[in-house]
Amino acid sequence: MLDVKRMRILKAVADRGSFSAAADSLHLTQSAVSQQIAALEREVGTTLVDRNRGNVRLTEPGFALVNHAEVIIARLDDAERELHEISGLRRGLVRMVSFPTAGATLVVRAFSAFHRKYPEIEVRLREAEPEI
């Protein structure tokens, strides 16, 4: 299975044009970037980067993997952002059930206060009588 962290590093190398520049952008050492790319090449069983003095060029398999990495990384970033929004109460759904008399007074005030504090959270209210 491909390692996403290594794919991020490969993308940084492709975007920046060198191991050193990728290392700087990722707050890693140049050696760490080189080792991660070598490990990724072992994982996929082919050379992904032609190493020249100071510059690197992606091989055809390297270009193909970077194209996939861009999509994968974007989706993972979207997932992380969505989870952060949900856990940070900036997005989501709250379902409530209330008996009619509480819904007419208490729940309306509580809902208003909640909505002022968390305007992006959807609240659905259903009235029901308590079971006896």
C-alpha positions as a LaTeX table, in Angstrom:
\begin{tabular}{lrrr}
\hline
Residue & $x$ (\AA) & $y$ (\AA) & $z$ (\AA) \\
\hline
Met1 & 0.00 & 0.00 & 0.00 \\
Leu2 & 1.27 & 3.46 & $-0.85$ \\
Asp3 & 2.25 & 5.71 & 2.02 \\
Val4 & 0.39 & 9.03 & 1.85 \\
Lys5 & 3.12 & 10.85 & 3.77 \\
Arg6 & 5.63 & 9.79 & 1.13 \\
Met7 & 3.26 & 10.83 & $-1.64$ \\
Arg8 & 3.03 & 14.29 & $-0.04$ \\
Ile9 & 6.82 & 14.44 & $-0.06$ \\
Leu10 & 6.96 & 13.39 & $-3.72$ \\
Lys11 & 4.46 & 16.11 & $-4.58$ \\
Ala12 & 6.55 & 18.69 & $-2.71$ \\
Val13 & 9.65 & 17.56 & $-4.63$ \\
Ala14 & 7.72 & 17.87 & $-7.91$ \\
Asp15 & 6.33 & 21.29 & $-6.97$ \\
Arg16 & 9.65 & 22.70 & $-5.72$ \\
Gly17 & 12.07 & 21.04 & $-8.15$ \\
Ser18 & 14.60 & 19.85 & $-5.60$ \\
Phe19 & 14.93 & 17.75 & $-2.49$ \\
Ser20 & 16.32 & 20.72 & $-0.57$ \\
Ala21 & 13.46 & 23.06 & $-1.45$ \\
Ala22 & 10.92 & 20.32 & $-0.67$ \\
Ala23 & 12.67 & 19.68 & 2.65 \\
Asp24 & 12.50 & 23.37 & 3.55 \\
Ser25 & 8.78 & 23.55 & 2.74 \\
Leu26 & 8.04 & 20.41 & 4.76 \\
His27 & 10.35 & 21.30 & 7.68 \\
Leu28 & 12.44 & 18.18 & 7.07 \\
Thr29 & 16.07 & 17.60 & 6.29 \\
Gln30 & 17.16 & 17.04 & 2.71 \\
Ser31 & 18.36 & 13.60 & 3.78 \\
Ala32 & 14.92 & 12.72 & 5.19 \\
Val33 & 13.25 & 13.73 & 1.92 \\
Ser34 & 15.75 & 11.68 & $-0.08$ \\
Gln35 & 15.21 & 8.65 & 2.15 \\
Gln36 & 11.42 & 8.93 & 1.91 \\
Ile37 & 11.54 & 9.16 & $-1.89$ \\
Ala38 & 13.85 & 6.14 & $-2.01$ \\
Ala39 & 11.42 & 4.22 & 0.23 \\
Leu40 & 8.49 & 5.22 & $-2.01$ \\
Glu41 & 10.44 & 4.03 & $-5.05$ \\
Arg42 & 10.98 & 0.68 & $-3.31$ \\
Glu43 & 7.25 & 0.50 & $-2.53$ \\
Val44 & 6.24 & 1.05 & $-6.15$ \\
Gly45 & 9.15 & $-0.90$ & $-7.61$ \\
Thr46 & 10.35 & 1.78 & $-10.03$ \\
Thr47 & 12.31 & 5.02 & $-10.22$ \\
Leu48 & 10.11 & 8.06 & $-9.68$ \\
Val49 & 12.76 & 10.77 & $-9.74$ \\
Asp50 & 15.85 & 11.32 & $-11.90$ \\
Arg51 & 18.40 & 12.79 & $-9.56$ \\
Asn52 & 20.72 & 15.39 & $-11.08$ \\
Arg53 & 23.11 & 17.72 & $-9.35$ \\
Gly54 & 20.80 & 20.01 & $-7.34$ \\
Asn55 & 17.74 & 19.40 & $-9.52$ \\
Val56 & 15.36 & 16.52 & $-9.84$ \\
Arg57 & 13.04 & 15.53 & $-12.64$ \\
Leu58 & 10.11 & 13.21 & $-12.36$ \\
Thr59 & 10.15 & 10.08 & $-14.45$ \\
Glu60 & 7.00 & 9.04 & $-16.32$ \\
Pro61 & 5.89 & 6.87 & $-13.39$ \\
Gly62 & 6.74 & 9.79 & $-11.10$ \\
Phe63 & 4.44 & 12.12 & $-13.06$ \\
Ala64 & 1.67 & 9.52 & $-12.99$ \\
Leu65 & 1.98 & 9.06 & $-9.24$ \\
Val66 & 2.08 & 12.82 & $-8.57$ \\
Asn67 & $-1.13$ & 13.23 & $-10.59$ \\
His68 & $-2.83$ & 10.64 & $-8.39$ \\
Ala69 & $-1.21$ & 12.07 & $-5.26$ \\
Glu70 & $-2.70$ & 15.49 & $-5.98$ \\
Val71 & $-6.21$ & 14.03 & $-6.07$ \\
Ile72 & $-5.64$ & 11.83 & $-3.01$ \\
Ile73 & $-4.11$ & 14.65 & $-0.98$ \\
Ala74 & $-6.92$ & 17.03 & $-1.91$ \\
Arg75 & $-9.53$ & 14.46 & $-0.81$ \\
Leu76 & $-7.71$ & 13.80 & 2.46 \\
Asp77 & $-7.44$ & 17.54 & 3.11 \\
Asp78 & $-11.19$ & 17.85 & 2.44 \\
Ala79 & $-11.91$ & 14.99 & 4.86 \\
Glu80 & $-9.73$ & 16.55 & 7.57 \\
Arg81 & $-11.39$ & 19.94 & 7.07 \\
Glu82 & $-14.88$ & 18.39 & 7.23 \\
Leu83 & $-14.08$ & 16.47 & 10.40 \\
His84 & $-12.61$ & 19.59 & 11.96 \\
Glu85 & $-15.74$ & 21.56 & 11.05 \\
Ile86 & $-17.99$ & 18.90 & 12.56 \\
Ser87 & $-15.96$ & 18.48 & 15.73 \\
Gly88 & $-15.57$ & 22.26 & 16.04 \\
Leu89 & $-19.34$ & 22.74 & 15.82 \\
Arg90 & $-19.10$ & 24.71 & 12.60 \\
Arg91 & $-21.12$ & 22.18 & 10.66 \\
Gly92 & $-23.43$ & 19.29 & 11.39 \\
Leu93 & $-26.91$ & 18.26 & 12.38 \\
Val94 & $-28.65$ & 18.10 & 15.75 \\
Arg95 & $-31.91$ & 16.17 & 16.01 \\
Met96 & $-34.22$ & 16.97 & 18.91 \\
Val97 & $-37.46$ & 15.52 & 20.12 \\
Ser98 & $-39.66$ & 17.51 & 22.46 \\
Phe99 & $-43.14$ & 17.22 & 23.84 \\
Pro100 & $-45.43$ & 20.03 & 22.61 \\
Thr101 & $-45.58$ & 22.20 & 25.72 \\
Ala102 & $-41.79$ & 22.27 & 26.09 \\
Gly103 & $-41.43$ & 22.86 & 22.36 \\
Ala104 & $-43.59$ & 25.97 & 22.57 \\
Thr105 & $-41.51$ & 27.61 & 25.29 \\
Leu106 & $-38.28$ & 26.12 & 26.56 \\
Val107 & $-37.05$ & 24.54 & 23.31 \\
Val108 & $-37.65$ & 27.72 & 21.30 \\
Arg109 & $-35.43$ & 29.73 & 23.67 \\
Ala110 & $-32.79$ & 27.00 & 23.77 \\
Phe111 & $-32.81$ & 26.68 & 19.98 \\
Ser112 & $-32.45$ & 30.45 & 19.54 \\
Ala113 & $-29.47$ & 30.58 & 21.90 \\
Phe114 & $-27.87$ & 27.56 & 20.22 \\
His115 & $-28.41$ & 29.02 & 16.73 \\
Arg116 & $-26.82$ & 32.34 & 17.71 \\
Lys117 & $-23.73$ & 30.52 & 18.96 \\
Tyr118 & $-23.56$ & 27.86 & 16.18 \\
Pro119 & $-25.28$ & 29.30 & 13.09 \\
Glu120 & $-23.92$ & 26.63 & 10.73 \\
Ile121 & $-25.40$ & 23.70 & 12.66 \\
Glu122 & $-28.73$ & 22.46 & 11.34 \\
Val123 & $-31.30$ & 21.68 & 14.02 \\
Arg124 & $-34.30$ & 19.48 & 13.36 \\
Leu125 & $-37.10$ & 19.39 & 15.88 \\
Arg126 & $-39.81$ & 16.78 & 16.09 \\
Glu127 & $-42.64$ & 16.92 & 18.56 \\
Ala128 & $-43.75$ & 13.75 & 20.30 \\
Glu129 & $-45.57$ & 12.86 & 23.48 \\
Pro130 & $-43.52$ & 11.07 & 26.15 \\
Glu131 & $-44.04$ & 7.33 & 26.40 \\
Ile132 & $-45.69$ & 6.20 & 29.60 \\
\hline
\end{tabular}
